[in-house]
Amino acid sequence: MKQHGRKTLISAYGLLALGVIGCGTGEDALEPSAEAPPGTSHAALTVYEQAAVDTANTSASCTPLGNFYWEIGNGAGPLYGLSRGSDVSATTVMRIASASKWLYAGAYVQSRGYANLTPDEKKRLNFTSGYLDENTTLCKDAGTTVSDCYGPSHKNVTYRPLQNGRYFYDGGHMQKLALDDIGARKGTGVLSVMDWVNARLGTTLPESDSDVAPAGGFSGSAAQYRVFLTKLINNQYELSSKLTVDSVPAWQGGPNVSFTPWSGPGQAYYGLGHWIEGETVNGVWAVTGHSSPGAFGFYPWVNAARNRYMLLARSRQLGGDEEGEKSRACAQTIRKAYELGVPQP
């Protein structure tokens, strides 16, 4: 059927099993039309785009966030995107903090092949390995290697046997994994971590000295991260069909959860390097999407059906887990407005 010049396709989908996960509902997949290509112009907006723009500008969850860029798209690329404010665009490079985790997990699984992952590797990717940071200082000295970052002068990752098998949100799991995998690589230059990641993901993320901390040290723009999300949607990665596998409870008070920064509503799980978001409908918890919010406010998301992505790019000078949650709340409000064609409060 036609709505405001847009062809609306209704798709049904099934969800991969996740223990207590049930079935969700289908989502409308709005395809871009020739008369209204994605962009940043306010001219000739559809009712869906206008609702999203109004929500980004006036919603209670978005107005405190300052300037940011947001984008909604599918496997073909952006459907619509817009900057709120003048200093953040699709190409603004920023620190993405924990959004790095999804990229590194994707590259690692791509390099190994999921079928070849050992139980220990999976535990380092879903943060149940017991390897934790004693010192949270980012490894950002010029020329530092992953091995240097892991060692006592920087991250000082240690193994805590009592935490083995329990969920503990911490970069040490991935730092230990990177030590075994790319330990001699530097943050920039020859044999760089980002060269390794880009080669496996088909991305063009920039190098930075802190790349040697793969759980939180990467930088990038919305446009650069978009490549990863569209390839993920288009089944071009080993991780594409594995977004709910090896997942563990990751909400406050969940079984075998030692530490989690999750402050969103209800339950959440953690898969291979990313969060699994959901909601309870008629008493059954169902997956709604996958994400990897960063402490400076960068929020990438893919829906449960893997036919839609969203990005909200903002960069605070001082970070914290709450900044990622603020971006998540705003992004999901904008997304709801876009799908319903109704501005959200």
C-alpha positions as CSV (number, residue, x, y, z in Angstrom):
1,M,0.0,0.0,0.0
2,K,1.1,3.6,-0.5
3,Q,1.4,6.2,2.2
4,H,2.7,9.7,1.5
5,G,4.6,8.5,-1.6
6,R,6.4,5.7,0.4
7,K,5.8,2.0,-0.3
8,T,5.3,0.2,3.0
9,L,6.2,-3.4,3.2
10,I,5.0,-5.4,6.2
11,S,7.4,-8.3,7.0
12,A,7.0,-11.1,9.5
13,Y,10.1,-12.5,11.2
14,G,11.2,-15.1,13.6
15,L,13.5,-14.6,16.5
16,L,16.4,-16.9,17.4
17,A,15.9,-18.7,20.6
18,L,17.5,-17.2,23.7
19,G,16.3,-19.3,26.5
20,V,13.4,-17.2,27.8
21,I,13.0,-15.2,24.6
22,G,9.6,-15.3,22.9
23,C,8.4,-14.0,19.6
24,G,8.1,-10.3,18.7
25,T,5.9,-8.5,16.3
26,G,6.7,-7.5,12.7
27,E,8.0,-4.1,11.7
28,D,7.1,-1.9,8.8
29,A,10.1,-1.5,6.5
30,L,9.9,1.9,4.9
31,E,11.8,2.0,1.6
32,P,13.3,5.3,0.3
33,S,11.4,6.8,-2.6
34,A,12.9,8.5,-5.6
35,E,11.1,11.7,-4.9
36,A,12.4,12.0,-1.4
37,P,16.0,10.6,-1.1
38,P,17.6,10.5,2.3
39,G,19.5,13.6,3.3
40,T,19.5,16.5,5.6
41,S,16.9,18.8,3.9
42,H,13.7,19.6,5.6
43,A,11.9,20.0,2.2
44,A,9.2,17.6,1.2
45,L,9.4,15.4,4.3
46,T,7.1,12.5,4.6
47,V,4.9,12.3,7.7
48,Y,7.3,9.7,9.1
49,E,10.4,11.8,8.6
50,Q,8.7,14.9,10.0
51,A,7.6,13.0,13.0
52,A,11.2,11.8,13.6
53,V,12.6,15.3,13.1
54,D,10.0,16.9,15.5
55,T,10.8,14.2,18.1
56,A,14.6,14.7,17.8
57,N,14.0,18.4,18.4
58,T,11.4,18.4,21.1
59,S,11.2,15.0,22.9
60,A,12.1,15.1,26.6
61,S,14.6,12.3,26.1
62,C,16.4,14.2,23.3
63,T,16.4,17.9,24.2
64,P,19.0,17.6,27.0
65,L,21.6,15.9,24.8
66,G,23.0,18.9,22.9
67,N,24.0,18.5,19.3
68,F,23.9,15.2,17.6
69,Y,23.4,13.4,14.3
70,W,20.9,10.6,13.9
71,E,20.2,8.2,11.0
72,I,17.8,5.4,10.2
73,G,18.5,3.0,7.4
74,N,18.3,-0.5,6.0
75,G,20.6,-2.9,4.2
76,A,20.8,-0.5,1.2
77,G,21.9,2.4,3.4
78,P,20.3,5.5,5.0
79,L,16.6,6.1,4.7
80,Y,16.8,9.4,6.5
81,G,19.3,11.3,8.6
82,L,19.6,14.7,10.1
83,S,21.9,16.8,12.2
84,R,20.5,18.5,15.2
85,G,22.8,21.5,15.6
86,S,25.7,22.5,13.4
87,D,28.8,20.8,14.7
88,V,27.9,17.1,14.3
89,S,27.3,15.4,11.0
90,A,27.4,11.9,9.5
91,T,31.2,12.4,8.8
92,T,32.2,13.8,12.2
93,V,34.9,11.6,13.7
94,M,34.5,11.0,17.4
95,R,35.5,8.7,20.2
96,I,33.0,5.8,20.1
97,A,34.1,4.2,23.4
98,S,32.2,0.9,24.0
99,A,30.7,0.9,20.5
100,S,34.2,-0.4,19.7
101,K,33.2,-3.7,21.3
102,W,30.8,-4.7,18.6
103,L,33.4,-3.9,15.9
104,Y,36.1,-5.9,17.5
105,A,33.8,-8.8,18.2
106,G,32.7,-8.7,14.6
107,A,36.3,-8.7,13.3
108,Y,37.3,-11.5,15.7
109,V,34.5,-13.8,14.8
110,Q,35.1,-13.0,11.1
111,S,38.8,-13.9,11.5
112,R,38.2,-17.2,13.3
113,G,34.9,-18.4,11.9
114,Y,32.2,-18.9,14.5
115,A,32.4,-22.7,14.2
116,N,36.0,-22.6,15.3
117,L,35.6,-20.4,18.4
118,T,36.6,-22.1,21.6
119,P,34.5,-21.9,24.8
120,D,37.2,-19.6,26.3
121,E,37.0,-17.3,23.3
122,K,33.2,-17.1,23.5
123,K,33.5,-16.2,27.3
124,R,35.9,-13.4,26.5
125,L,33.4,-12.1,23.9
126,N,30.4,-12.3,26.2
127,F,32.3,-11.0,29.3
128,T,32.2,-14.1,31.5
129,S,35.9,-15.0,31.2
130,G,37.0,-13.6,34.6
131,Y,39.7,-11.4,33.0
132,L,39.2,-7.9,34.4
133,D,41.0,-4.6,34.4
134,E,42.7,-3.4,37.6
135,N,43.2,0.0,36.1
136,T,40.7,1.6,33.6
137,T,43.3,4.1,32.1
138,L,42.9,4.0,28.3
139,C,46.0,2.8,26.5
140,K,46.6,5.8,24.3
141,D,50.3,6.5,24.4
142,A,51.8,6.8,20.9
143,G,53.4,3.6,19.8
144,T,51.9,1.5,22.5
145,T,51.1,-2.1,21.5
146,V,48.3,-4.3,22.6
147,S,50.8,-6.2,24.7
148,D,51.8,-3.0,26.4
149,C,48.2,-2.1,27.0
150,Y,47.6,-5.4,28.6
151,G,50.6,-5.2,30.9
152,P,51.2,-3.7,34.3
153,S,52.0,-0.2,33.0
154,H,48.6,0.3,31.5
155,K,45.5,-1.9,31.7
156,N,47.0,-4.5,34.0
157,V,44.4,-7.1,33.2
158,T,44.2,-9.9,35.8
159,Y,42.3,-13.2,36.0
160,R,39.8,-13.6,38.8
161,P,38.7,-17.2,39.0
162,L,35.7,-16.5,41.1
163,Q,34.3,-14.3,38.3
164,N,34.8,-17.0,35.7
165,G,31.4,-17.9,34.3
166,R,29.8,-14.7,35.7
167,Y,28.9,-11.7,33.7
168,F,31.1,-8.7,34.5
169,Y,31.0,-5.8,32.0
170,D,34.6,-4.9,31.6
171,G,37.2,-4.3,28.9
172,G,39.6,-6.8,30.3
173,H,37.9,-9.8,28.6
174,M,38.6,-8.3,25.2
175,Q,42.0,-7.0,26.1
176,K,43.1,-10.6,27.0
177,L,41.6,-11.8,23.7
178,A,43.4,-9.1,21.7
179,L,46.7,-10.0,23.5
180,D,46.5,-13.5,22.2
181,D,45.3,-12.4,18.8
182,I,47.0,-9.1,17.8
183,G,49.3,-8.5,20.8
184,A,52.2,-7.0,18.9
185,R,50.1,-4.5,16.9
186,K,50.3,-0.8,17.6
187,G,47.7,1.9,17.9
188,T,49.0,3.6,14.7
189,G,51.4,2.8,11.9
190,V,52.8,-0.5,10.8
191,L,50.9,-3.5,11.9
192,S,48.1,-1.4,13.4
193,V,45.1,-2.8,15.2
194,M,42.7,-0.8,12.9
195,D,44.3,-2.2,9.8
196,W,43.5,-5.6,11.1
197,V,39.9,-4.7,12.0
198,N,39.2,-2.8,8.7
199,A,40.6,-5.7,6.6
200,R,38.1,-8.1,8.2
201,L,35.1,-5.9,8.3
202,G,35.5,-4.1,5.0
203,T,35.4,-0.7,6.9
204,T,37.6,2.4,6.7
205,L,37.7,3.4,10.4
206,P,40.5,5.8,11.2
207,E,43.5,4.9,13.4
208,S,44.2,6.4,16.8
209,D,46.7,5.7,19.5
210,S,44.0,4.2,21.7
211,D,43.1,1.5,19.2
212,V,45.1,-0.9,21.2
213,A,42.2,-1.0,23.7
214,P,39.7,-2.8,21.4
215,A,36.9,-2.7,24.0
216,G,36.7,1.0,24.1
217,G,39.5,2.8,22.2
218,F,38.2,3.2,18.7
219,S,37.2,6.3,16.9
220,G,34.9,6.8,13.9
221,S,32.0,8.6,12.3
222,A,28.4,7.6,11.8
223,A,29.1,7.1,8.1
224,Q,32.0,4.8,8.8
225,Y,30.1,2.8,11.4
226,R,27.2,2.6,9.0
227,V,29.2,0.3,6.8
228,F,29.5,-2.2,9.6
229,L,25.8,-2.1,10.3
230,T,24.7,-2.5,6.7
231,K,27.1,-5.4,6.2
232,L,25.8,-7.0,9.4
233,I,22.2,-6.6,8.1
234,N,23.2,-8.0,4.7
235,N,24.6,-11.3,6.1
236,Q,28.1,-10.4,5.1
237,Y,29.7,-11.3,8.4
238,E,30.0,-14.5,10.4
239,L,28.4,-12.6,13.3
240,S,25.3,-11.6,11.2
241,S,23.4,-14.8,12.1
242,K,24.9,-15.1,15.5
243,L,23.6,-12.0,17.3
244,T,21.7,-14.0,20.0
245,V,24.0,-17.0,20.4
246,D,26.1,-17.5,23.5
247,S,24.2,-14.7,25.2
248,V,24.0,-14.3,29.0
249,P,21.8,-12.3,31.4
250,A,23.2,-8.8,31.8
251,W,20.6,-6.8,33.8
252,Q,20.8,-5.7,37.4
253,G,20.1,-8.6,39.7
254,G,20.1,-11.1,36.8
255,P,21.4,-14.7,37.5
256,N,25.2,-14.8,37.6
257,V,25.6,-11.1,37.0
258,S,28.4,-9.6,39.0
259,F,28.5,-6.1,37.4
260,T,26.5,-4.4,34.7
261,P,26.0,-0.8,33.6
262,W,22.6,-1.6,32.1
263,S,20.1,1.0,33.4
264,G,17.5,0.6,30.6
265,P,14.0,-0.8,31.3
266,G,13.6,-4.4,32.1
267,Q,15.9,-7.2,31.2
268,A,18.8,-7.2,28.8
269,Y,21.3,-9.9,27.6
270,Y,24.8,-9.7,26.3
271,G,25.9,-11.6,23.3
272,L,29.2,-11.6,21.4
273,G,30.4,-8.1,22.0
274,H,27.0,-6.4,22.1
275,W,23.8,-5.8,24.1
276,I,20.6,-7.6,23.3
277,E,17.7,-5.3,24.0
278,G,14.1,-6.5,24.5
279,E,10.7,-5.9,26.0
280,T,8.1,-8.0,27.8
281,V,4.8,-8.4,26.0
282,N,2.0,-10.4,27.6
283,G,4.5,-11.8,30.1
284,V,7.0,-13.0,27.5
285,W,10.4,-11.3,27.0
286,A,11.2,-10.8,23.3
287,V,14.2,-9.4,21.5
288,T,13.8,-5.9,20.0
289,G,17.3,-5.2,18.8
290,H,21.1,-5.3,19.3
291,S,23.3,-2.4,20.3
292,S,26.6,-1.2,21.6
293,P,26.3,2.2,23.2
294,G,29.5,4.1,24.1
295,A,30.3,6.2,27.2
296,F,30.6,9.4,25.2
297,G,27.1,9.0,23.6
298,F,27.6,7.0,20.4
299,Y,24.8,4.6,19.9
300,P,24.5,2.0,17.1
301,W,21.5,-0.3,16.8
302,V,20.1,-3.1,14.6
303,N,16.6,-4.4,15.0
304,A,15.8,-8.0,15.8
305,A,14.7,-8.8,12.3
306,R,18.0,-7.5,10.9
307,N,16.4,-5.3,8.3
308,R,16.8,-1.9,10.0
309,Y,19.6,0.0,11.7
310,M,19.9,3.3,13.6
311,L,22.7,5.5,14.7
312,L,22.8,8.4,17.1
313,A,26.2,10.1,17.1
314,R,27.1,12.5,19.9
315,S,30.4,13.0,21.7
316,R,30.6,14.3,25.2
317,Q,33.9,15.5,26.6
318,L,33.4,13.5,29.8
319,G,31.9,10.1,29.4
320,G,30.0,7.6,31.5
321,D,27.7,4.7,31.1
322,E,24.7,7.0,31.6
323,E,25.6,8.9,28.4
324,G,25.1,5.7,26.4
325,E,21.8,5.2,28.0
326,K,20.7,8.7,27.3
327,S,21.5,8.2,23.6
328,R,19.7,4.9,23.6
329,A,16.5,6.5,25.0
330,C,16.6,9.3,22.5
331,A,17.3,7.1,19.5
332,Q,14.6,4.7,20.4
333,T,12.1,7.6,20.7
334,I,13.1,8.9,17.3
335,R,12.8,5.5,15.8
336,K,9.3,5.0,17.2
337,A,8.2,8.3,15.8
338,Y,9.6,7.4,12.4
339,E,7.9,4.1,12.3
340,L,4.5,5.4,13.5
341,G,4.6,8.8,11.7
342,V,3.6,10.4,15.1
343,P,5.9,12.7,17.1
344,Q,6.8,11.2,20.5
345,P,6.9,13.3,23.7
